[in-house]
């Protein structure tokens, strides 16, 4: 893997972590349980994407 490709992968992993954190923060502020559940599902999806991407590197 080239250094440029590695930087792209690191950037993508960072984005997934950021999205997960923002979804969790947003969900914690929501009052509507349906919407809260939806946003928490989004956080879990970003966590799974991160884990999948990270797993490919090992």
KAKAJO-V47942 format. One record per residue. N is the residue number from 1. SS is DSSP state (helix for helix, strand for strand, loop for the rest). PHI is phi in whole degrees, -180 to 180 (* if undefined). PSI is psi in whole degrees, 0 to 359 (* if undefined). Layout:
((N	SS	PHI	PSI) (N	SS	PHI	PSI))
//
This chain:
((1	loop	*	133) (2	loop	-75	165) (3	helix	-65	326) (4	helix	-67	319) (5	helix	-65	320) (6	helix	-64	320) (7	helix	-62	321) (8	helix	-63	316) (9	helix	-65	316) (10	helix	-60	320) (11	helix	-64	316) (12	helix	-64	319) (13	helix	-63	318) (14	helix	-63	321) (15	helix	-64	318) (16	helix	-63	319) (17	helix	-64	318) (18	helix	-61	313) (19	helix	-61	318) (20	helix	-63	313) (21	helix	-62	317) (22	helix	-67	323) (23	helix	-64	317) (24	helix	-64	317) (25	helix	-62	316) (26	helix	-64	315) (27	helix	-60	323) (28	helix	-68	342) (29	helix	-99	351) (30	loop	-83	143) (31	loop	-95	325) (32	loop	-71	117) (33	helix	-66	325) (34	helix	-66	313) (35	helix	-66	320) (36	helix	-60	315) (37	helix	-62	317) (38	helix	-61	315) (39	helix	-68	325) (40	helix	-67	326) (41	helix	-64	321) (42	helix	-63	319) (43	helix	-62	318) (44	helix	-66	322) (45	helix	-63	318) (46	helix	-68	326) (47	helix	-65	318) (48	helix	-67	320) (49	helix	-62	314) (50	helix	-58	312) (51	helix	-62	320) (52	helix	-65	313) (53	helix	-63	315) (54	helix	-64	321) (55	helix	-63	329) (56	helix	-69	338) (57	helix	-82	341) (58	loop	-85	*))
//
